[in-house]
Amino acid sequence: MKRLLALMVLSMFSAGMLAGCNTMAGAGKDVQKVGEKVEEKAEECKDAKC
């Protein structure tokens, strides 16, 4: 019974960690896209023609 409970807790913890990793990966991609847009705008405005 203790072994079953330990396996259940471990599997729930593992699922939570995997979901968290996917969330952080998605957030990282979003931040990267924002950074790219800022770089593009900075290149456009490099000569103070904004």
PDB file of all heavy atoms in Angstrom:
ATOM      1  N   MET A   1       0.824  -1.192   0.000  1.00  0.00           N
ATOM      2  CA  MET A   1       0.000   0.000   0.000  1.00  0.00           C
ATOM      3  C   MET A   1       0.873   1.262   0.000  1.00  0.00           C
ATOM      4  O   MET A   1       0.590   2.200  -0.728  1.00  0.00           O
ATOM      5  CB  MET A   1      -0.913  -0.039   1.231  1.00  0.00           C
ATOM      6  CG  MET A   1      -1.918   1.075   1.268  1.00  0.00           C
ATOM      7  SD  MET A   1      -3.089   0.808  -0.068  1.00  0.00           S
ATOM      8  CE  MET A   1      -4.305   1.980   0.338  1.00  0.00           C
ATOM      9  N   LYS A   2       1.939   1.245   0.804  1.00  0.00           N
ATOM     10  CA  LYS A   2       2.829   2.402   0.847  1.00  0.00           C
ATOM     11  C   LYS A   2       3.538   2.583  -0.484  1.00  0.00           C
ATOM     12  O   LYS A   2       3.756   3.710  -0.931  1.00  0.00           O
ATOM     13  CB  LYS A   2       3.862   2.243   1.965  1.00  0.00           C
ATOM     14  CG  LYS A   2       3.287   2.405   3.349  1.00  0.00           C
ATOM     15  CD  LYS A   2       4.376   2.304   4.394  1.00  0.00           C
ATOM     16  CE  LYS A   2       3.786   2.422   5.785  1.00  0.00           C
ATOM     17  NZ  LYS A   2       4.833   2.353   6.815  1.00  0.00           N
ATOM     18  N   ARG A   3       3.873   1.462  -1.114  1.00  0.00           N
ATOM     19  CA  ARG A   3       4.562   1.530  -2.396  1.00  0.00           C
ATOM     20  C   ARG A   3       3.652   2.144  -3.461  1.00  0.00           C
ATOM     21  O   ARG A   3       4.084   2.977  -4.256  1.00  0.00           O
ATOM     22  CB  ARG A   3       4.996   0.124  -2.805  1.00  0.00           C
ATOM     23  CG  ARG A   3       5.804   0.107  -4.067  1.00  0.00           C
ATOM     24  CD  ARG A   3       6.310  -1.271  -4.365  1.00  0.00           C
ATOM     25  NE  ARG A   3       7.080  -1.268  -5.578  1.00  0.00           N
ATOM     26  CZ  ARG A   3       7.713  -2.288  -6.058  1.00  0.00           C
ATOM     27  NH1 ARG A   3       7.664  -3.441  -5.423  1.00  0.00           N
ATOM     28  NH2 ARG A   3       8.395  -2.207  -7.172  1.00  0.00           N
ATOM     29  N   LEU A   4       2.395   1.756  -3.459  1.00  0.00           N
ATOM     30  CA  LEU A   4       1.436   2.300  -4.415  1.00  0.00           C
ATOM     31  C   LEU A   4       1.260   3.802  -4.196  1.00  0.00           C
ATOM     32  O   LEU A   4       1.261   4.577  -5.153  1.00  0.00           O
ATOM     33  CB  LEU A   4       0.084   1.584  -4.280  1.00  0.00           C
ATOM     34  CG  LEU A   4      -1.026   2.084  -5.197  1.00  0.00           C
ATOM     35  CD1 LEU A   4      -0.647   1.867  -6.656  1.00  0.00           C
ATOM     36  CD2 LEU A   4      -2.320   1.387  -4.870  1.00  0.00           C
ATOM     37  N   LEU A   5       1.147   4.194  -2.963  1.00  0.00           N
ATOM     38  CA  LEU A   5       0.996   5.616  -2.644  1.00  0.00           C
ATOM     39  C   LEU A   5       2.236   6.399  -3.079  1.00  0.00           C
ATOM     40  O   LEU A   5       2.128   7.471  -3.664  1.00  0.00           O
ATOM     41  CB  LEU A   5       0.758   5.803  -1.135  1.00  0.00           C
ATOM     42  CG  LEU A   5       0.541   7.228  -0.672  1.00  0.00           C
ATOM     43  CD1 LEU A   5      -0.691   7.815  -1.336  1.00  0.00           C
ATOM     44  CD2 LEU A   5       0.408   7.269   0.837  1.00  0.00           C
ATOM     45  N   ALA A   6       3.417   5.838  -2.838  1.00  0.00           N
ATOM     46  CA  ALA A   6       4.657   6.502  -3.242  1.00  0.00           C
ATOM     47  C   ALA A   6       4.735   6.624  -4.756  1.00  0.00           C
ATOM     48  O   ALA A   6       5.150   7.667  -5.281  1.00  0.00           O
ATOM     49  CB  ALA A   6       5.853   5.726  -2.707  1.00  0.00           C
ATOM     50  N   LEU A   7       4.326   5.598  -5.485  1.00  0.00           N
ATOM     51  CA  LEU A   7       4.333   5.665  -6.949  1.00  0.00           C
ATOM     52  C   LEU A   7       3.346   6.700  -7.474  1.00  0.00           C
ATOM     53  O   LEU A   7       3.631   7.400  -8.445  1.00  0.00           O
ATOM     54  CB  LEU A   7       4.029   4.291  -7.541  1.00  0.00           C
ATOM     55  CG  LEU A   7       5.157   3.262  -7.451  1.00  0.00           C
ATOM     56  CD1 LEU A   7       4.654   1.892  -7.917  1.00  0.00           C
ATOM     57  CD2 LEU A   7       6.348   3.699  -8.267  1.00  0.00           C
ATOM     58  N   MET A   8       2.203   6.786  -6.832  1.00  0.00           N
ATOM     59  CA  MET A   8       1.205   7.776  -7.244  1.00  0.00           C
ATOM     60  C   MET A   8       1.729   9.195  -7.022  1.00  0.00           C
ATOM     61  O   MET A   8       1.581  10.055  -7.889  1.00  0.00           O
ATOM     62  CB  MET A   8      -0.101   7.558  -6.485  1.00  0.00           C
ATOM     63  CG  MET A   8      -0.862   6.330  -6.932  1.00  0.00           C
ATOM     64  SD  MET A   8      -2.348   6.002  -5.971  1.00  0.00           S
ATOM     65  CE  MET A   8      -3.262   7.495  -6.184  1.00  0.00           C
ATOM     66  N   VAL A   9       2.339   9.416  -5.883  1.00  0.00           N
ATOM     67  CA  VAL A   9       2.884  10.746  -5.592  1.00  0.00           C
ATOM     68  C   VAL A   9       4.009  11.076  -6.566  1.00  0.00           C
ATOM     69  O   VAL A   9       4.089  12.199  -7.090  1.00  0.00           O
ATOM     70  CB  VAL A   9       3.366  10.820  -4.122  1.00  0.00           C
ATOM     71  CG1 VAL A   9       4.163  12.079  -3.871  1.00  0.00           C
ATOM     72  CG2 VAL A   9       2.187  10.740  -3.170  1.00  0.00           C
ATOM     73  N   LEU A  10       4.870  10.124  -6.827  1.00  0.00           N
ATOM     74  CA  LEU A  10       5.971  10.336  -7.760  1.00  0.00           C
ATOM     75  C   LEU A  10       5.463  10.646  -9.166  1.00  0.00           C
ATOM     76  O   LEU A  10       5.966  11.548  -9.835  1.00  0.00           O
ATOM     77  CB  LEU A  10       6.879   9.107  -7.793  1.00  0.00           C
ATOM     78  CG  LEU A  10       8.081   9.189  -8.721  1.00  0.00           C
ATOM     79  CD1 LEU A  10       9.015  10.302  -8.283  1.00  0.00           C
ATOM     80  CD2 LEU A  10       8.807   7.858  -8.737  1.00  0.00           C
ATOM     81  N   SER A  11       4.450   9.940  -9.615  1.00  0.00           N
ATOM     82  CA  SER A  11       3.926  10.175 -10.956  1.00  0.00           C
ATOM     83  C   SER A  11       3.245  11.545 -11.050  1.00  0.00           C
ATOM     84  O   SER A  11       3.380  12.240 -12.058  1.00  0.00           O
ATOM     85  CB  SER A  11       2.972   9.061 -11.374  1.00  0.00           C
ATOM     86  OG  SER A  11       1.835   9.057 -10.552  1.00  0.00           O
ATOM     87  N   MET A  12       2.555  11.950  -9.999  1.00  0.00           N
ATOM     88  CA  MET A  12       1.917  13.270  -9.999  1.00  0.00           C
ATOM     89  C   MET A  12       2.981  14.372 -10.005  1.00  0.00           C
ATOM     90  O   MET A  12       2.845  15.373 -10.714  1.00  0.00           O
ATOM     91  CB  MET A  12       0.988  13.412  -8.804  1.00  0.00           C
ATOM     92  CG  MET A  12      -0.244  12.527  -8.896  1.00  0.00           C
ATOM     93  SD  MET A  12      -1.223  12.511  -7.413  1.00  0.00           S
ATOM     94  CE  MET A  12      -1.850  14.160  -7.398  1.00  0.00           C
ATOM     95  N   PHE A  13       4.040  14.180  -9.231  1.00  0.00           N
ATOM     96  CA  PHE A  13       5.128  15.155  -9.193  1.00  0.00           C
ATOM     97  C   PHE A  13       5.801  15.243 -10.560  1.00  0.00           C
ATOM     98  O   PHE A  13       6.079  16.333 -11.053  1.00  0.00           O
ATOM     99  CB  PHE A  13       6.147  14.753  -8.119  1.00  0.00           C
ATOM    100  CG  PHE A  13       7.332  15.673  -8.036  1.00  0.00           C
ATOM    101  CD1 PHE A  13       7.219  16.917  -7.462  1.00  0.00           C
ATOM    102  CD2 PHE A  13       8.555  15.271  -8.542  1.00  0.00           C
ATOM    103  CE1 PHE A  13       8.309  17.766  -7.385  1.00  0.00           C
ATOM    104  CE2 PHE A  13       9.652  16.105  -8.471  1.00  0.00           C
ATOM    105  CZ  PHE A  13       9.527  17.361  -7.891  1.00  0.00           C
ATOM    106  N   SER A  14       6.046  14.104 -11.192  1.00  0.00           N
ATOM    107  CA  SER A  14       6.686  14.072 -12.507  1.00  0.00           C
ATOM    108  C   SER A  14       5.829  14.775 -13.555  1.00  0.00           C
ATOM    109  O   SER A  14       6.343  15.536 -14.384  1.00  0.00           O
ATOM    110  CB  SER A  14       6.948  12.634 -12.940  1.00  0.00           C
ATOM    111  OG  SER A  14       7.844  12.017 -12.050  1.00  0.00           O
ATOM    112  N   ALA A  15       4.541  14.530 -13.521  1.00  0.00           N
ATOM    113  CA  ALA A  15       3.640  15.179 -14.482  1.00  0.00           C
ATOM    114  C   ALA A  15       3.650  16.691 -14.281  1.00  0.00           C
ATOM    115  O   ALA A  15       3.656  17.459 -15.248  1.00  0.00           O
ATOM    116  CB  ALA A  15       2.232  14.630 -14.332  1.00  0.00           C
ATOM    117  N   GLY A  16       3.670  17.122 -13.046  1.00  0.00           N
ATOM    118  CA  GLY A  16       3.726  18.557 -12.761  1.00  0.00           C
ATOM    119  C   GLY A  16       5.009  19.188 -13.249  1.00  0.00           C
ATOM    120  O   GLY A  16       5.004  20.300 -13.794  1.00  0.00           O
ATOM    121  N   MET A  17       6.125  18.489 -13.080  1.00  0.00           N
ATOM    122  CA  MET A  17       7.407  19.019 -13.541  1.00  0.00           C
ATOM    123  C   MET A  17       7.444  19.110 -15.061  1.00  0.00           C
ATOM    124  O   MET A  17       7.945  20.090 -15.614  1.00  0.00           O
ATOM    125  CB  MET A  17       8.554  18.139 -13.043  1.00  0.00           C
ATOM    126  CG  MET A  17       8.802  18.241 -11.556  1.00  0.00           C
ATOM    127  SD  MET A  17       9.246  19.901 -11.031  1.00  0.00           S
ATOM    128  CE  MET A  17      10.849  20.032 -11.767  1.00  0.00           C
ATOM    129  N   LEU A  18       6.914  18.122 -15.744  1.00  0.00           N
ATOM    130  CA  LEU A  18       6.906  18.157 -17.203  1.00  0.00           C
ATOM    131  C   LEU A  18       6.028  19.293 -17.723  1.00  0.00           C
ATOM    132  O   LEU A  18       6.378  19.966 -18.685  1.00  0.00           O
ATOM    133  CB  LEU A  18       6.435  16.817 -17.762  1.00  0.00           C
ATOM    134  CG  LEU A  18       7.426  15.668 -17.609  1.00  0.00           C
ATOM    135  CD1 LEU A  18       6.765  14.360 -18.053  1.00  0.00           C
ATOM    136  CD2 LEU A  18       8.689  15.912 -18.401  1.00  0.00           C
ATOM    137  N   ALA A  19       4.895  19.494 -17.086  1.00  0.00           N
ATOM    138  CA  ALA A  19       4.016  20.594 -17.488  1.00  0.00           C
ATOM    139  C   ALA A  19       4.704  21.927 -17.253  1.00  0.00           C
ATOM    140  O   ALA A  19       4.598  22.853 -18.065  1.00  0.00           O
ATOM    141  CB  ALA A  19       2.707  20.519 -16.729  1.00  0.00           C
ATOM    142  N   GLY A  20       5.425  22.037 -16.151  1.00  0.00           N
ATOM    143  CA  GLY A  20       6.151  23.268 -15.858  1.00  0.00           C
ATOM    144  C   GLY A  20       7.235  23.545 -16.877  1.00  0.00           C
ATOM    145  O   GLY A  20       7.453  24.692 -17.282  1.00  0.00           O
ATOM    146  N   CYS A  21       7.925  22.513 -17.311  1.00  0.00           N
ATOM    147  CA  CYS A  21       8.986  22.683 -18.323  1.00  0.00           C
ATOM    148  C   CYS A  21       8.392  23.176 -19.633  1.00  0.00           C
ATOM    149  O   CYS A  21       8.960  24.058 -20.279  1.00  0.00           O
ATOM    150  CB  CYS A  21       9.724  21.373 -18.559  1.00  0.00           C
ATOM    151  SG  CYS A  21      10.760  20.883 -17.187  1.00  0.00           S
ATOM    152  N   ASN A  22       7.266  22.631 -20.024  1.00  0.00           N
ATOM    153  CA  ASN A  22       6.626  23.075 -21.266  1.00  0.00           C
ATOM    154  C   ASN A  22       6.196  24.526 -21.155  1.00  0.00           C
ATOM    155  O   ASN A  22       6.304  25.292 -22.117  1.00  0.00           O
ATOM    156  CB  ASN A  22       5.419  22.190 -21.587  1.00  0.00           C
ATOM    157  CG  ASN A  22       5.825  20.819 -22.054  1.00  0.00           C
ATOM    158  OD1 ASN A  22       6.925  20.629 -22.553  1.00  0.00           O
ATOM    159  ND2 ASN A  22       4.943  19.859 -21.896  1.00  0.00           N
ATOM    160  N   THR A  23       5.703  24.906 -19.992  1.00  0.00           N
ATOM    161  CA  THR A  23       5.263  26.284 -19.795  1.00  0.00           C
ATOM    162  C   THR A  23       6.447  27.236 -19.888  1.00  0.00           C
ATOM    163  O   THR A  23       6.369  28.281 -20.527  1.00  0.00           O
ATOM    164  CB  THR A  23       4.576  26.430 -18.420  1.00  0.00           C
ATOM    165  OG1 THR A  23       3.463  25.530 -18.377  1.00  0.00           O
ATOM    166  CG2 THR A  23       4.089  27.830 -18.183  1.00  0.00           C
ATOM    167  N   MET A  24       7.548  26.889 -19.260  1.00  0.00           N
ATOM    168  CA  MET A  24       8.737  27.750 -19.293  1.00  0.00           C
ATOM    169  C   MET A  24       9.325  27.823 -20.699  1.00  0.00           C
ATOM    170  O   MET A  24       9.788  28.877 -21.125  1.00  0.00           O
ATOM    171  CB  MET A  24       9.793  27.247 -18.302  1.00  0.00           C
ATOM    172  CG  MET A  24       9.408  27.454 -16.858  1.00  0.00           C
ATOM    173  SD  MET A  24       8.979  29.160 -16.472  1.00  0.00           S
ATOM    174  CE  MET A  24      10.563  29.938 -16.686  1.00  0.00           C
ATOM    175  N   ALA A  25       9.282  26.726 -21.427  1.00  0.00           N
ATOM    176  CA  ALA A  25       9.790  26.740 -22.800  1.00  0.00           C
ATOM    177  C   ALA A  25       8.945  27.675 -23.659  1.00  0.00           C
ATOM    178  O   ALA A  25       9.479  28.440 -24.467  1.00  0.00           O
ATOM    179  CB  ALA A  25       9.797  25.334 -23.385  1.00  0.00           C
ATOM    180  N   GLY A  26       7.647  27.636 -23.477  1.00  0.00           N
ATOM    181  CA  GLY A  26       6.753  28.525 -24.224  1.00  0.00           C
ATOM    182  C   GLY A  26       6.979  29.979 -23.871  1.00  0.00           C
ATOM    183  O   GLY A  26       6.997  30.851 -24.740  1.00  0.00           O
ATOM    184  N   ALA A  27       7.178  30.243 -22.597  1.00  0.00           N
ATOM    185  CA  ALA A  27       7.443  31.616 -22.163  1.00  0.00           C
ATOM    186  C   ALA A  27       8.763  32.103 -22.731  1.00  0.00           C
ATOM    187  O   ALA A  27       8.881  33.258 -23.148  1.00  0.00           O
ATOM    188  CB  ALA A  27       7.453  31.693 -20.641  1.00  0.00           C
ATOM    189  N   GLY A  28       9.749  31.239 -22.773  1.00  0.00           N
ATOM    190  CA  GLY A  28      11.042  31.614 -23.345  1.00  0.00           C
ATOM    191  C   GLY A  28      10.933  31.966 -24.814  1.00  0.00           C
ATOM    192  O   GLY A  28      11.550  32.925 -25.285  1.00  0.00           O
ATOM    193  N   LYS A  29      10.141  31.225 -25.545  1.00  0.00           N
ATOM    194  CA  LYS A  29       9.943  31.516 -26.964  1.00  0.00           C
ATOM    195  C   LYS A  29       9.238  32.863 -27.144  1.00  0.00           C
ATOM    196  O   LYS A  29       9.571  33.628 -28.050  1.00  0.00           O
ATOM    197  CB  LYS A  29       9.141  30.408 -27.630  1.00  0.00           C
ATOM    198  CG  LYS A  29       9.930  29.126 -27.803  1.00  0.00           C
ATOM    199  CD  LYS A  29       9.088  28.041 -28.426  1.00  0.00           C
ATOM    200  CE  LYS A  29       9.873  26.737 -28.515  1.00  0.00           C
ATOM    201  NZ  LYS A  29       9.044  25.654 -29.052  1.00  0.00           N
ATOM    202  N   ASP A  30       8.262  33.150 -26.286  1.00  0.00           N
ATOM    203  CA  ASP A  30       7.556  34.425 -26.374  1.00  0.00           C
ATOM    204  C   ASP A  30       8.503  35.590 -26.112  1.00  0.00           C
ATOM    205  O   ASP A  30       8.481  36.590 -26.832  1.00  0.00           O
ATOM    206  CB  ASP A  30       6.401  34.470 -25.364  1.00  0.00           C
ATOM    207  CG  ASP A  30       5.277  33.515 -25.734  1.00  0.00           C
ATOM    208  OD1 ASP A  30       5.222  33.088 -26.901  1.00  0.00           O
ATOM    209  OD2 ASP A  30       4.454  33.204 -24.847  1.00  0.00           O
ATOM    210  N   VAL A  31       9.344  35.456 -25.104  1.00  0.00           N
ATOM    211  CA  VAL A  31      10.305  36.514 -24.779  1.00  0.00           C
ATOM    212  C   VAL A  31      11.294  36.686 -25.922  1.00  0.00           C
ATOM    213  O   VAL A  31      11.662  37.815 -26.275  1.00  0.00           O
ATOM    214  CB  VAL A  31      11.029  36.199 -23.447  1.00  0.00           C
ATOM    215  CG1 VAL A  31      12.186  37.147 -23.211  1.00  0.00           C
ATOM    216  CG2 VAL A  31      10.049  36.246 -22.288  1.00  0.00           C
ATOM    217  N   GLN A  32      11.695  35.590 -26.526  1.00  0.00           N
ATOM    218  CA  GLN A  32      12.630  35.662 -27.646  1.00  0.00           C
ATOM    219  C   GLN A  32      12.007  36.424 -28.819  1.00  0.00           C
ATOM    220  O   GLN A  32      12.666  37.253 -29.451  1.00  0.00           O
ATOM    221  CB  GLN A  32      13.026  34.259 -28.085  1.00  0.00           C
ATOM    222  CG  GLN A  32      14.083  34.238 -29.160  1.00  0.00           C
ATOM    223  CD  GLN A  32      14.508  32.821 -29.531  1.00  0.00           C
ATOM    224  OE1 GLN A  32      13.889  31.853 -29.111  1.00  0.00           O
ATOM    225  NE2 GLN A  32      15.560  32.707 -30.293  1.00  0.00           N
ATOM    226  N   LYS A  33      10.741  36.164 -29.114  1.00  0.00           N
ATOM    227  CA  LYS A  33      10.075  36.863 -30.217  1.00  0.00           C
ATOM    228  C   LYS A  33       9.977  38.355 -29.933  1.00  0.00           C
ATOM    229  O   LYS A  33      10.160  39.173 -30.839  1.00  0.00           O
ATOM    230  CB  LYS A  33       8.681  36.273 -30.449  1.00  0.00           C
ATOM    231  CG  LYS A  33       8.719  34.938 -31.139  1.00  0.00           C
ATOM    232  CD  LYS A  33       7.327  34.410 -31.406  1.00  0.00           C
ATOM    233  CE  LYS A  33       7.391  33.043 -32.057  1.00  0.00           C
ATOM    234  NZ  LYS A  33       6.056  32.502 -32.319  1.00  0.00           N
ATOM    235  N   VAL A  34       9.694  38.713 -28.702  1.00  0.00           N
ATOM    236  CA  VAL A  34       9.625  40.127 -28.339  1.00  0.00           C
ATOM    237  C   VAL A  34      10.998  40.772 -28.526  1.00  0.00           C
ATOM    238  O   VAL A  34      11.104  41.879 -29.055  1.00  0.00           O
ATOM    239  CB  VAL A  34       9.121  40.300 -26.883  1.00  0.00           C
ATOM    240  CG1 VAL A  34       9.297  41.731 -26.408  1.00  0.00           C
ATOM    241  CG2 VAL A  34       7.668  39.879 -26.771  1.00  0.00           C
ATOM    242  N   GLY A  35      12.041  40.083 -28.117  1.00  0.00           N
ATOM    243  CA  GLY A  35      13.397  40.599 -28.289  1.00  0.00           C
ATOM    244  C   GLY A  35      13.740  40.817 -29.750  1.00  0.00           C
ATOM    245  O   GLY A  35      14.385  41.813 -30.108  1.00  0.00           O
ATOM    246  N   GLU A  36      13.310  39.916 -30.603  1.00  0.00           N
ATOM    247  CA  GLU A  36      13.567  40.059 -32.040  1.00  0.00           C
ATOM    248  C   GLU A  36      12.867  41.293 -32.594  1.00  0.00           C
ATOM    249  O   GLU A  36      13.431  42.038 -33.398  1.00  0.00           O
ATOM    250  CB  GLU A  36      13.110  38.811 -32.788  1.00  0.00           C
ATOM    251  CG  GLU A  36      13.984  37.598 -32.530  1.00  0.00           C
ATOM    252  CD  GLU A  36      13.413  36.322 -33.115  1.00  0.00           C
ATOM    253  OE1 GLU A  36      12.309  36.347 -33.702  1.00  0.00           O
ATOM    254  OE2 GLU A  36      14.075  35.280 -32.980  1.00  0.00           O
ATOM    255  N   LYS A  37      11.639  41.534 -32.159  1.00  0.00           N
ATOM    256  CA  LYS A  37      10.893  42.718 -32.622  1.00  0.00           C
ATOM    257  C   LYS A  37      11.582  44.000 -32.160  1.00  0.00           C
ATOM    258  O   LYS A  37      11.655  44.974 -32.907  1.00  0.00           O
ATOM    259  CB  LYS A  37       9.450  42.682 -32.106  1.00  0.00           C
ATOM    260  CG  LYS A  37       8.638  41.551 -32.674  1.00  0.00           C
ATOM    261  CD  LYS A  37       8.434  41.700 -34.156  1.00  0.00           C
ATOM    262  CE  LYS A  37       7.580  40.583 -34.702  1.00  0.00           C
ATOM    263  NZ  LYS A  37       7.462  40.600 -36.141  1.00  0.00           N
ATOM    264  N   VAL A  38      12.088  43.993 -30.926  1.00  0.00           N
ATOM    265  CA  VAL A  38      12.797  45.166 -30.414  1.00  0.00           C
ATOM    266  C   VAL A  38      14.064  45.411 -31.227  1.00  0.00           C
ATOM    267  O   VAL A  38      14.378  46.556 -31.581  1.00  0.00           O
ATOM    268  CB  VAL A  38      13.126  44.994 -28.910  1.00  0.00           C
ATOM    269  CG1 VAL A  38      14.068  46.081 -28.422  1.00  0.00           C
ATOM    270  CG2 VAL A  38      11.851  44.986 -28.086  1.00  0.00           C
ATOM    271  N   GLU A  39      14.780  44.342 -31.555  1.00  0.00           N
ATOM    272  CA  GLU A  39      15.985  44.485 -32.375  1.00  0.00           C
ATOM    273  C   GLU A  39      15.665  45.052 -33.754  1.00  0.00           C
ATOM    274  O   GLU A  39      16.373  45.927 -34.257  1.00  0.00           O
ATOM    275  CB  GLU A  39      16.679  43.130 -32.546  1.00  0.00           C
ATOM    276  CG  GLU A  39      17.474  42.683 -31.362  1.00  0.00           C
ATOM    277  CD  GLU A  39      18.216  41.386 -31.636  1.00  0.00           C
ATOM    278  OE1 GLU A  39      18.480  41.062 -32.811  1.00  0.00           O
ATOM    279  OE2 GLU A  39      18.538  40.695 -30.658  1.00  0.00           O
ATOM    280  N   GLU A  40      14.582  44.563 -34.359  1.00  0.00           N
ATOM    281  CA  GLU A  40      14.190  45.057 -35.682  1.00  0.00           C
ATOM    282  C   GLU A  40      13.866  46.546 -35.618  1.00  0.00           C
ATOM    283  O   GLU A  40      14.288  47.327 -36.480  1.00  0.00           O
ATOM    284  CB  GLU A  40      12.979  44.279 -36.197  1.00  0.00           C
ATOM    285  CG  GLU A  40      13.279  42.849 -36.577  1.00  0.00           C
ATOM    286  CD  GLU A  40      12.030  42.058 -36.904  1.00  0.00           C
ATOM    287  OE1 GLU A  40      10.925  42.658 -36.983  1.00  0.00           O
ATOM    288  OE2 GLU A  40      12.143  40.834 -37.077  1.00  0.00           O
ATOM    289  N   LYS A  41      13.139  46.954 -34.610  1.00  0.00           N
ATOM    290  CA  LYS A  41      12.766  48.363 -34.463  1.00  0.00           C
ATOM    291  C   LYS A  41      14.001  49.212 -34.195  1.00  0.00           C
ATOM    292  O   LYS A  41      14.112  50.325 -34.713  1.00  0.00           O
ATOM    293  CB  LYS A  41      11.745  48.528 -33.339  1.00  0.00           C
ATOM    294  CG  LYS A  41      11.096  49.859 -33.311  1.00  0.00           C
ATOM    295  CD  LYS A  41      10.282  50.083 -34.567  1.00  0.00           C
ATOM    296  CE  LYS A  41       9.495  51.366 -34.489  1.00  0.00           C
ATOM    297  NZ  LYS A  41       8.801  51.659 -35.732  1.00  0.00           N
ATOM    298  N   ALA A  42      14.932  48.690 -33.425  1.00  0.00           N
ATOM    299  CA  ALA A  42      16.159  49.426 -33.148  1.00  0.00           C
ATOM    300  C   ALA A  42      16.965  49.627 -34.425  1.00  0.00           C
ATOM    301  O   ALA A  42      17.563  50.692 -34.640  1.00  0.00           O
ATOM    302  CB  ALA A  42      16.993  48.700 -32.106  1.00  0.00           C
ATOM    303  N   GLU A  43      17.002  48.637 -35.290  1.00  0.00           N
ATOM    304  CA  GLU A  43      17.701  48.761 -36.568  1.00  0.00           C
ATOM    305  C   GLU A  43      17.030  49.820 -37.449  1.00  0.00           C
ATOM    306  O   GLU A  43      17.713  50.610 -38.095  1.00  0.00           O
ATOM    307  CB  GLU A  43      17.744  47.414 -37.295  1.00  0.00           C
ATOM    308  CG  GLU A  43      18.752  46.458 -36.744  1.00  0.00           C
ATOM    309  CD  GLU A  43      20.184  46.901 -36.946  1.00  0.00           C
ATOM    310  OE1 GLU A  43      20.504  47.463 -38.021  1.00  0.00           O
ATOM    311  OE2 GLU A  43      20.990  46.699 -36.019  1.00  0.00           O
ATOM    312  N   GLU A  44      15.710  49.831 -37.436  1.00  0.00           N
ATOM    313  CA  GLU A  44      14.982  50.824 -38.236  1.00  0.00           C
ATOM    314  C   GLU A  44      15.243  52.243 -37.740  1.00  0.00           C
ATOM    315  O   GLU A  44      15.338  53.177 -38.515  1.00  0.00           O
ATOM    316  CB  GLU A  44      13.470  50.552 -38.192  1.00  0.00           C
ATOM    317  CG  GLU A  44      13.044  49.309 -38.904  1.00  0.00           C
ATOM    318  CD  GLU A  44      11.561  49.024 -38.718  1.00  0.00           C
ATOM    319  OE1 GLU A  44      10.830  49.892 -38.203  1.00  0.00           O
ATOM    320  OE2 GLU A  44      11.133  47.909 -39.079  1.00  0.00           O
ATOM    321  N   CYS A  45      15.349  52.386 -36.441  1.00  0.00           N
ATOM    322  CA  CYS A  45      15.490  53.703 -35.823  1.00  0.00           C
ATOM    323  C   CYS A  45      16.948  54.090 -35.571  1.00  0.00           C
ATOM    324  O   CYS A  45      17.218  55.075 -34.881  1.00  0.00           O
ATOM    325  CB  CYS A  45      14.719  53.744 -34.507  1.00  0.00           C
ATOM    326  SG  CYS A  45      12.955  53.538 -34.723  1.00  0.00           S
ATOM    327  N   LYS A  46      17.867  53.319 -36.101  1.00  0.00           N
ATOM    328  CA  LYS A  46      19.281  53.550 -35.847  1.00  0.00           C
ATOM    329  C   LYS A  46      19.720  54.952 -36.285  1.00  0.00           C
ATOM    330  O   LYS A  46      20.535  55.585 -35.641  1.00  0.00           O
ATOM    331  CB  LYS A  46      20.108  52.474 -36.559  1.00  0.00           C
ATOM    332  CG  LYS A  46      21.573  52.530 -36.268  1.00  0.00           C
ATOM    333  CD  LYS A  46      22.332  51.299 -36.703  1.00  0.00           C
ATOM    334  CE  LYS A  46      22.049  50.823 -38.091  1.00  0.00           C
ATOM    335  NZ  LYS A  46      22.925  49.724 -38.500  1.00  0.00           N
ATOM    336  N   ASP A  47      19.158  55.446 -37.357  1.00  0.00           N
ATOM    337  CA  ASP A  47      19.550  56.753 -37.896  1.00  0.00           C
ATOM    338  C   ASP A  47      18.603  57.870 -37.415  1.00  0.00           C
ATOM    339  O   ASP A  47      18.556  58.926 -38.028  1.00  0.00           O
ATOM    340  CB  ASP A  47      19.558  56.716 -39.418  1.00  0.00           C
ATOM    341  CG  ASP A  47      20.554  55.709 -39.956  1.00  0.00           C
ATOM    342  OD1 ASP A  47      21.593  55.497 -39.284  1.00  0.00           O
ATOM    343  OD2 ASP A  47      20.290  55.132 -41.022  1.00  0.00           O
ATOM    344  N   ALA A  48      17.874  57.618 -36.347  1.00  0.00           N
ATOM    345  CA  ALA A  48      16.935  58.598 -35.775  1.00  0.00           C
ATOM    346  C   ALA A  48      15.853  58.992 -36.790  1.00  0.00           C
ATOM    347  O   ALA A  48      15.450  60.141 -36.867  1.00  0.00           O
ATOM    348  CB  ALA A  48      17.669  59.820 -35.245  1.00  0.00           C
ATOM    349  N   LYS A  49      15.404  58.024 -37.578  1.00  0.00           N
ATOM    350  CA  LYS A  49      14.348  58.288 -38.573  1.00  0.00           C
ATOM    351  C   LYS A  49      13.043  57.600 -38.164  1.00  0.00           C
ATOM    352  O   LYS A  49      12.329  57.089 -39.002  1.00  0.00           O
ATOM    353  CB  LYS A  49      14.792  57.777 -39.937  1.00  0.00           C
ATOM    354  CG  LYS A  49      15.982  58.502 -40.500  1.00  0.00           C
ATOM    355  CD  LYS A  49      16.358  57.969 -41.848  1.00  0.00           C
ATOM    356  CE  LYS A  49      17.565  58.687 -42.398  1.00  0.00           C
ATOM    357  NZ  LYS A  49      17.997  58.157 -43.677  1.00  0.00           N
ATOM    358  N   CYS A  50      12.756  57.633 -36.914  1.00  0.00           N
ATOM    359  CA  CYS A  50      11.516  56.971 -36.441  1.00  0.00           C
ATOM    360  C   CYS A  50      10.387  57.958 -36.336  1.00  0.00           C
ATOM    361  O   CYS A  50      10.490  59.033 -35.889  1.00  0.00           O
ATOM    362  CB  CYS A  50      11.745  56.342 -35.077  1.00  0.00           C
ATOM    363  SG  CYS A  50      12.829  54.936 -35.171  1.00  0.00           S
TER     364      CYS A  50
END
